[in-house]
Amino acid sequence: MSLTLQGHEHRVSLIYHRDGIECDACDRSYGVGFSCSECKFTIHMKCIFVFNIQEIFDHPSHVGHCLKLLTTGAPDHTDPKCHLCGRNTKRLLYHCSDCKLNLDVDCMANTKTAQAYLNVPWHKHPLLMFDFVDKMPCDVCDMRGKQGYFCPRCRLVIHESCFSVFDSPEITHPSHVRHPLKLLTSGAPDYTKDRSCHTCGDETGSLIYHCDMCKFNLDLRCAIKTLLPIALSNMKVHEHTLTLMPRLISFVCDACGMKGDRAPYVCVQCDFMTFHQECTHLPRVIHVNHHDHRVSFKYPLGPGEWRCGVCWEEIDWSYGAYSCSFCPSYAIHSRCATRKDVWDGKELDGVPEEVEDVEPFKRNADNTIKHFAHQHNLMSFSKDSEESNFCGACVRPIGSCTFYKCSESDCSFILHETCANLRKKKRHFLSPQPLTLDFVTKRKEEKCGACHQICCQGFIYSTYQNENFDLLCSSITVPFIHGGHDHHLLYIKLEYGQVKTCKNCGIDEAEVVLGCIKCNYFLDFRCATLPLTVSLPRYDDHPLTLCYGDEKASGRYWCDICERETNPKTWFYTCKDCGVTLHIFCVVGDIRYAKPRGMIDRHYRLLSNNSSSRSLCNTCNCRCPGPFILHDPYNYHGFISRDDSDVLYFCSYYCFVLLARRRRGNMCPPWALEPNT
């Protein structure tokens, strides 16, 4: 989500951080806001109301002149302190160019509060009716709207339709029957040690119900919208009735083995077994994407040395967990098994297990096979006569591997034996949904959701939600052993707003990585799946080996392909016999699943970059170094060109996309984006 703020020259994008965002308008710690990637300007969502007030005439502290909103801080020739309160102003402020005076946002907000006209008994400041620049979330319903009542000083936002909530500023609630709860509009009082909701643990925000005698806090969701039942029966994790204990109390949940600090459900019959609120609703039988079989909840898990099949941490067998009836040594933490990126949300207790057809081919009586991806029968071969041909699945040369070839003489379809045996359906940690083997059509190339690289040809795994994953990414298993790090790597699904930097290429990844949290070591899927050995006959007769660099390396190294300097401290390809060093991009490019004469975007053709005079890229104006050149045989009028001067060439898919966005000339070449130069 992005928007334009009047007075700021760039568009800003929505960001979220659980620990709060440093705002250029105020000193508060709200977690949701907007940020500008161009100039790093950041503002809380609750502070963008200031962009409604571009100018202030006749401010009580500065009558006669106009104060204008600035987003670049106090001008150089002025005192950066607010002339009203004396504090240092922030980047967002109001300025009088005549008097060279500055006013901070909070002092402006205090003035607006003094001008407000709606006094209500449940809030200490009067409220304004406000039309916001962008839709603001209401502090009562969390829905977003452009109109509402607003307190500039407290940043309180309430839709007009939500005012009925305040008809009863004092309530009696089943989770705190001893005393009535009073509505507060400025958050939990300072004397409250734990300012979060005492039943759900969420941050309370501005509006809460509070008991001053017990220092008890209840947010609006728990007080009004989703009342917690006092007792629970017929739960799948426990046979007895569970009773809510609505108080701050430390405990260890018997269902998941994790600590809790508030409002558990307890079983009186079982010596006060305790459960997190969310753990009372754990499913009994589920399918997870880290395992082929169903897993079932079991309490206790039972004696043994157990490790979780998702996080690979130890499982305390005296608590509940999920286990597999077919694989005696397989178990998963209750919390890991029910993560959104692991479980598809379906309870399978009582649902018959269907036998899925996962075999990709059927064997015929004449020892040929009928593969689902091809209309003709395929014959098995083990000789090297087709080593230069490309496999129709992985789009790699057949080499010296056993393969299947089409039995029809006029059909060149061919598959590695290993690729022919790829399962039609499987479960994989990249998606909670089952993956189905498919093939890329000629009409449209696909992008892998893990490594973000383009797939022009070959097989691909996809879900019914149109997620696509290439064969390399969907073949990774965890724990993942990689030569670039001493410890095994685990799959990490990044939360919204979270970013990890790849140890090899230095590019930030915001979706999925493989990493070792202990060492703060992370790889994106593009680098994690780089081939360990590559053949590149046009530059070296020997196999090239992926080298992970040497931090102690000295001296200067040069890439034999692009003739630019390489960095020996980062990854590169090298020949152990000849000693050549090559950039990773120059060897593998950024189009992974393609072969010469293939197509992209219907009429852009892929050419092998094997001539002595390499073409100039029309976007970055550099000689094309990678294995492929993207070639457009049409001129600017849409006709096939006979003159090479108006034909388009691209060194990479990266440059091809940049030109499509009309960004060309003096661009940084794609291999210079990585720390290999």
BABALO-500204 format. One line per 3 residues: number of its first residue (from 1); their letters; for each residue x, y, z of C-alpha. Coordinates in steps of 0.02 Angstrom, whole numbers, plus 50000, padded with zeros to 5 digits. Layout:
# BABALO-500204
NUM> A> X Y Z  ...
This chain:
# BABALO-500204
1> MSL> 50000 50000 50000  50069 50171 49953  50002 50349 49945
4> TLQ> 50052 50526 49905  50060 50653 50047  50036 50834 49994
7> GHE> 50196 50927 50030  50310 50775 50016  50388 50747 49845
10> HRV> 50393 50555 49848  50263 50420 49874  50267 50333 50043
13> SLI> 50235 50148 50078  50149 50063 50224  50267 49985 50352
16> YHR> 50246 49892 50515  50364 49856 50659  50313 49770 50819
19> DGI> 50434 49873 50925  50370 50038 50860  50426 50156 50722
22> ECD> 50532 50311 50748  50422 50450 50680  50477 50614 50601
25> ACD> 50327 50701 50680  50318 50641 50860  50407 50542 50998
28> RSY> 50275 50406 51015  50304 50223 50974  50160 50168 50864
31> GVG> 50198 50014 50760  50110 50060 50596  50161 50201 50482
34> FSC> 50224 50256 50313  50402 50268 50251  50485 50346 50099
37> SEC> 50618 50235 50018  50693 50384 49927  50730 50501 50074
40> KFT> 50694 50387 50225  50554 50500 50286  50445 50404 50411
43> IHM> 50280 50450 50492  50156 50357 50601  49987 50322 50524
46> KCI> 49909 50416 50669  50015 50570 50630  49973 50594 50446
49> FVF> 49830 50709 50499  49959 50849 50496  49957 50842 50305
52> NIQ> 49777 50903 50316  49846 51061 50395  49969 51132 50268
55> EIF> 49957 51310 50335  49910 51390 50502  49856 51571 50504
58> DHP> 49856 51675 50663  49922 51542 50780  49894 51602 50960
61> SHV> 50081 51605 50989  50120 51690 50824  49981 51809 50769
64> GHC> 49992 51896 50601  50097 51773 50502  50070 51607 50417
67> LKL> 50154 51448 50478  50186 51322 50338  50214 51135 50352
70> LTT> 50391 51077 50309  50446 50895 50288  50633 50926 50276
73> GAP> 50671 50991 50451  50713 51164 50513  50797 51275 50381
76> DHT> 50984 51301 50405  50969 51484 50451  50847 51454 50595
79> DPK> 50851 51393 50774  50796 51208 50767  50707 51223 50935
82> CHL> 50518 51247 50944  50488 51429 50991  50342 51378 51101
85> CGR> 50403 51229 51205  50592 51243 51179  50616 51062 51124
88> NTK> 50714 51015 50969  50599 51001 50820  50592 50846 50713
91> RLL> 50594 50831 50525  50408 50874 50512  50371 51048 50581
94> YHC> 50285 51215 50549  50391 51364 50498  50369 51552 50480
97> SDC> 50483 51615 50342  50462 51797 50396  50514 51773 50577
100> KLN> 50620 51617 50551  50526 51529 50691  50485 51344 50705
103> LDV> 50339 51256 50788  50338 51069 50822  50191 50956 50780
106> DCM> 50139 50923 50960  50123 51109 50998  50017 51127 50842
109> ANT> 49910 50979 50900  49884 51062 51070  49818 51216 50981
112> KTA> 49698 51112 50877  49638 51025 51034  49600 51194 51112
115> QAY> 49493 51235 50959  49395 51072 50969  49210 51085 51010
118> LNV> 49146 50911 51057  49164 50876 51243  49127 50699 51301
121> PWH> 49128 50635 51481  49239 50485 51443  49387 50581 51368
124> KHP> 49488 50720 51448  49510 50820 51285  49376 50886 51167
127> LLM> 49361 50802 50996  49363 50868 50818  49263 50805 50670
130> FDF> 49399 50767 50544  49420 50718 50360  49584 50623 50348
133> VDK> 49709 50623 50204  49703 50433 50202  49585 50308 50282
136> MPC> 49625 50295 50467  49590 50142 50575  49460 50171 50710
139> DVC> 49519 50135 50887  49355 50045 50922  49320 49936 50769
142> DMR> 49491 49937 50682  49402 49971 50517  49474 50108 50407
145> GKQ> 49380 50265 50359  49412 50442 50300  49295 50528 50424
148> GYF> 49286 50519 50611  49305 50606 50778  49485 50643 50820
151> CPR> 49589 50701 50968  49747 50785 50897  49836 50773 51064
154> CRL> 49804 50587 51099  49785 50534 50915  49620 50451 50963
157> VIH> 49512 50406 50811  49329 50353 50827  49203 50327 50688
160> ESC> 49037 50413 50716  48950 50243 50705  49058 50177 50848
163> FSV> 49005 50308 50974  48872 50192 51044  49011 50094 51128
166> FDS> 49032 50237 51250  48851 50240 51307  48908 50126 51449
169> PEI> 49075 50192 51513  49069 50061 51651  49035 49875 51628
172> THP> 49030 49713 51727  49128 49579 51636  49130 49389 51665
175> SHV> 49319 49386 51661  49326 49506 51809  49168 49487 51912
178> RHP> 49235 49561 52074  49232 49743 52018  49159 49845 51874
181> LKL> 49277 49898 51735  49290 50080 51684  49321 50140 51507
184> LTS> 49486 50235 51484  49531 50326 51324  49714 50363 51354
187> GAP> 49781 50187 51377  49831 50091 51532  49881 50200 51681
190> DYT> 50065 50218 51723  50044 50122 51886  49995 49965 51789
193> KDR> 50151 49856 51778  50083 49755 51631  50001 49877 51510
196> SCH> 49939 49741 51391  49769 49654 51398  49765 49534 51545
199> TCG> 49669 49400 51450  49741 49398 51273  49910 49483 51300
202> DET> 49891 49605 51154  49941 49787 51169  49790 49883 51232
205> GSL> 49804 50044 51132  49709 50200 51183  49541 50124 51227
208> IYH> 49533 49998 51369  49423 49942 51511  49514 49950 51677
211> CDM> 49495 49904 51860  49601 50022 51965  49586 49914 52122
214> CKF> 49656 49758 52038  49758 49849 51905  49667 49741 51779
217> NLD> 49664 49788 51592  49545 49724 51460  49553 49779 51278
220> LRC> 49397 49816 51177  49408 49655 51077  49403 49547 51234
223> AIK> 49276 49660 51321  49148 49679 51182  49184 49582 51023
226> TLL> 49252 49410 51071  49200 49365 51247  49304 49221 51313
229> PIA> 49194 49079 51376  49213 49042 51561  49210 48854 51526
232> LSN> 49254 48745 51375  49192 48569 51343  49216 48437 51208
235> MKV> 49388 48500 51158  49497 48391 51048  49651 48411 51158
238> HEH> 49569 48360 51323  49421 48256 51378  49366 48359 51530
241> TLT> 49287 48531 51548  49415 48673 51555  49387 48829 51661
244> LMP> 49456 49003 51626  49571 49079 51759  49567 49265 51712
247> RLI> 49720 49331 51801  49906 49360 51778  49987 49195 51824
250> SFV> 50144 49106 51763  50120 48929 51698  50183 48802 51571
253> CDA> 50052 48744 51447  50027 48556 51449  49974 48555 51266
256> CGM> 50127 48641 51191  50260 48650 51328  50277 48839 51311
259> KGD> 50269 48964 51454  50120 49079 51480  50090 49227 51595
262> RAP> 49902 49259 51595  49725 49190 51589  49749 49003 51558
265> YVC> 49614 48872 51549  49634 48740 51685  49566 48565 51715
268> VQC> 49518 48543 51898  49496 48354 51877  49675 48332 51813
271> DFM> 49768 48420 51954  49752 48590 51869  49825 48548 51699
274> TFH> 49845 48717 51613  49819 48769 51433  49849 48927 51334
277> QEC> 49685 48997 51267  49740 48962 51088  49798 48786 51132
280> THL> 49625 48733 51190  49573 48735 51007  49718 48632 50938
283> PRV> 49660 48509 50803  49676 48323 50831  49733 48263 50657
286> IHV> 49816 48373 50525  49928 48370 50373  50086 48478 50380
289> NHH> 50196 48528 50235  50356 48458 50313  50297 48276 50310
292> DHR> 50211 48156 50190  50093 48078 50317  49960 48146 50433
295> VSF> 50011 48188 50611  49903 48175 50768  49904 48267 50934
298> KYP> 49967 48161 51078  49979 48202 51264  50105 48166 51330
301> LGP> 50215 48133 51181  50303 47994 51276  50483 47952 51326
304> GEW> 50619 47971 51195  50743 48092 51120  50631 48194 51006
307> RCG> 50674 48334 50886  50544 48442 50800  50527 48409 50613
310> VCW> 50502 48595 50581  50620 48695 50694  50737 48550 50738
313> EEI> 50740 48600 50920  50718 48472 51059  50541 48421 51112
316> DWS> 50502 48393 51296  50411 48227 51288  50313 48260 51450
319> YGA> 50202 48387 51358  50088 48375 51207  50151 48369 51028
322> YSC> 50106 48299 50857  50175 48131 50800  50162 48017 50648
325> SFC> 50091 47841 50668  50189 47780 50515  50357 47856 50562
328> PSY> 50394 47814 50745  50532 47942 50764  50441 48091 50686
331> AIH> 50362 48226 50796  50327 48413 50790  50301 48545 50923
334> SRC> 50117 48591 50940  50154 48773 50899  50263 48729 50748
337> ATR> 50135 48608 50677  49995 48737 50679  50091 48884 50606
340> KDV> 50003 48964 50457  50151 48927 50343  50153 48743 50397
343> WDG> 49971 48690 50413  49831 48725 50288  49704 48749 50427
346> KEL> 49603 48590 50394  49554 48474 50538  49560 48294 50471
349> DGV> 49492 48202 50623  49359 48084 50556  49402 48123 50374
352> PEE> 49452 47966 50275  49628 47976 50203  49626 47971 50014
355> VED> 49762 47881 49916  49831 48011 49795  49900 47967 49624
358> VEP> 50077 48035 49636  50163 47925 49505  50212 48030 49353
361> FKR> 50206 47889 49225  50140 47715 49190  50253 47576 49125
364> NAD> 50198 47488 48967  50218 47305 48922  50357 47345 48796
367> NTI> 50459 47429 48937  50419 47604 48874  50333 47730 48988
370> KHF> 50186 47848 48963  50228 48010 49054  50088 48130 49099
373> AHQ> 50183 48278 49023  50203 48203 48848  50084 48129 48721
376> HNL> 50202 47992 48658  50284 47843 48741  50462 47866 48806
379> MSF> 50604 47741 48791  50745 47718 48917  50927 47746 48863
382> SKD> 51091 47742 48958  51217 47791 48825  51294 47962 48797
385> SEE> 51228 47998 48623  51111 48137 48685  51228 48222 48810
388> SNF> 51212 48393 48727  51021 48391 48718  50917 48477 48852
391> CGA> 50801 48389 48974  50620 48442 48952  50597 48455 49141
394> CVR> 50750 48538 49219  50811 48615 49054  50989 48554 49086
397> PIG> 51099 48455 48967  51071 48268 48976  51257 48235 48999
400> SCT> 51305 48057 49043  51146 48020 49142  51017 47886 49106
403> FYK> 50871 47964 49013  50704 47936 48927  50680 47987 48746
406> CSE> 50522 47999 48642  50490 47843 48537  50432 47948 48389
409> SDC> 50575 47986 48270  50515 48161 48230  50494 48211 48415
412> SFI> 50644 48271 48517  50564 48265 48691  50688 48197 48818
415> LHE> 50696 48180 49008  50828 48135 49136  50776 47975 49225
418> TCA> 50775 48071 49390  50664 48207 49315  50546 48078 49241
421> NLR> 50521 48010 49418  50471 48177 49495  50310 48152 49593
424> KKK> 50151 48228 49522  50100 48287 49695  50199 48318 49853
427> RHF> 50206 48423 50010  50345 48548 50035  50386 48679 50165
430> LSP> 50372 48820 50036  50182 48814 50044  50051 48744 50164
433> QPL> 49954 48690 50010  50001 48529 49915  50114 48556 49763
436> TLD> 50065 48487 49593  50191 48456 49453  50152 48559 49299
439> FVT> 50246 48625 49148  50276 48803 49089  50172 48844 48936
442> KRK> 50241 48930 48783  50119 49073 48806  50177 49130 48977
445> EEK> 50336 49113 49079  50320 49092 49268  50418 49164 49413
448> CGA> 50472 49056 49560  50398 49116 49723  50556 49069 49820
451> CHQ> 50705 49127 49714  50604 49252 49609  50690 49194 49449
454> ICC> 50601 49172 49284  50555 48999 49218  50533 48999 49029
457> QGF> 50526 48812 48997  50521 48646 49087  50427 48581 49239
460> IYS> 50368 48682 49387  50274 48644 49549  50119 48749 49582
463> TYQ> 49974 48762 49706  49790 48794 49674  49821 48971 49738
466> NEN> 49938 49003 49590  50099 48994 49689  50242 48929 49580
469> FDL> 50408 48852 49632  50545 48791 49517  50620 48617 49528
472> LCS> 50777 48669 49622  50688 48768 49758  50554 48635 49781
475> SIT> 50686 48498 49797  50771 48576 49949  50747 48482 50111
478> VPF> 50779 48544 50288  50892 48543 50381  50987 48608 50229
481> IHG> 51173 48573 50223  51271 48704 50127  51458 48716 50098
484> GHD> 51458 48901 50136  51416 48879 50321  51468 48759 50460
487> HHL> 51292 48734 50530  51135 48670 50447  51012 48799 50381
490> LYI> 50825 48803 50413  50682 48874 50313  50624 49043 50379
493> KLE> 50462 49125 50323  50488 49311 50355  50352 49412 50439
496> YGQ> 50279 49567 50359  50407 49707 50366  50551 49590 50411
499> VKT> 50704 49586 50298  50858 49474 50294  51015 49508 50192
502> CKN> 51088 49366 50091  51265 49325 50147  51323 49297 49968
505> CGI> 51243 49427 49855  51203 49559 49987  51027 49582 49921
508> DEA> 50885 49604 50047  50752 49468 50048  50580 49503 50123
511> EVV> 50489 49337 50096  50584 49174 50124  50764 49129 50166
514> LGC> 50869 48982 50224  50964 49031 50380  51058 48994 50538
517> IKC> 50983 49110 50668  51121 49072 50794  51254 49142 50676
520> NYF> 51144 49272 50591  51186 49187 50426  51054 49192 50288
523> LDF> 51046 49142 50106  50911 49184 49982  50849 49039 49877
526> RCA> 50936 49101 49720  51106 49087 49800  51065 48930 49900
529> TLP> 51024 48835 49740  51173 48890 49636  51251 48738 49548
532> LTV> 51408 48675 49634  51489 48631 49467  51457 48704 49295
535> SLP> 51525 48665 49121  51564 48816 49013  51661 48752 48861
538> RYD> 51675 48923 48779  51787 48983 48922  51861 48827 49001
541> DHP> 51873 48643 48955  51865 48590 49138  51715 48594 49257
544> LTL> 51696 48757 49353  51673 48743 49542  51578 48862 49655
547> CYG> 51699 48941 49779  51633 49023 49938  51771 49152 49950
550> DEK> 51908 49181 50075  51900 49324 50201  52091 49324 50210
553> ASG> 52116 49332 50021  52228 49467 49952  52278 49521 49779
556> RYW> 52173 49564 49628  52070 49442 49525  51983 49467 49359
559> CDI> 51832 49385 49278  51882 49303 49113  51708 49334 49041
562> CER> 51667 49518 49074  51850 49566 49107  51801 49659 49265
565> ETN> 51877 49636 49437  51809 49498 49551  51807 49500 49740
568> PKT> 51895 49344 49808  51813 49368 49978  51640 49329 49904
571> WFY> 51571 49185 49802  51633 49153 49625  51662 49011 49504
574> TCK> 51838 48947 49476  51932 48812 49382  52048 48713 49496
577> DCG> 52156 48665 49347  52173 48833 49261  52144 48952 49406
580> VTL> 52019 49064 49314  51892 49161 49418  51719 49206 49351
583> HIF> 51575 49309 49420  51423 49205 49467  51311 49310 49356
586> CVV> 51428 49291 49208  51418 49102 49224  51234 49068 49263
589> GDI> 51145 49231 49221  50971 49265 49289  50867 49156 49172
592> RYA> 50879 48983 49247  50754 48872 49155  50783 48907 48971
595> KPR> 50875 48841 48820  50938 48922 48659  50801 48979 48540
598> GMI> 50675 48984 48681  50553 49129 48697  50510 49259 48828
601> DRH> 50359 49372 48820  50304 49287 48659  50428 49362 48536
604> YRL> 50591 49395 48630  50707 49252 48584  50849 49181 48689
607> LSN> 51015 49166 48598  51171 49079 48659  51303 49205 48704
610> NSS> 51447 49109 48626  51513 49226 48493  51681 49312 48509
613> SRS> 51602 49485 48492  51470 49502 48627  51318 49613 48593
616> LCN> 51287 49777 48684  51139 49776 48804  51010 49909 48757
619> TCN> 50975 49947 48941  51141 49952 49035  51250 49983 48879
622> CRC> 51373 49847 48931  51434 49694 48837  51321 49546 48875
625> PGP> 51419 49426 48989  51292 49291 49035  51250 49126 48949
628> FIL> 51099 49201 48859  51059 49357 48761  50879 49415 48745
631> HDP> 50850 49464 48565  50704 49559 48490  50703 49530 48302
634> YNY> 50571 49666 48275  50609 49850 48250  50516 49992 48333
637> HGF> 50379 49984 48200  50338 49801 48236  50421 49728 48079
640> ISR> 50564 49603 48071  50718 49710 48052  50851 49680 47921
643> DDS> 50964 49810 47998  51048 49757 48160  51059 49938 48217
646> DVL> 50878 49948 48274  50867 49772 48347  50855 49760 48537
649> YFC> 50975 49654 48640  50970 49625 48829  51104 49547 48937
652> SYY> 50979 49482 49066  50798 49471 49116  50837 49610 49241
655> CFV> 50881 49731 49100  50735 49672 48995  50613 49717 49135
658> LLA> 50697 49886 49164  50673 49933 48981  50491 49879 48990
661> RRR> 50474 50005 49132  50554 50137 49019  50710 50151 49124
664> RGN> 50862 50142 49012  51033 50217 48987  51172 50233 49118
667> MCP> 51096 50091 49219  51199 49987 49337  51229 49817 49253
670> PWA> 51152 49670 49347  51316 49588 49395  51370 49750 49480
673> LEP> 51223 49734 49601  51314 49591 49687  51471 49609 49794
676> NT> 51574 49510 49667  51651 49662 49586
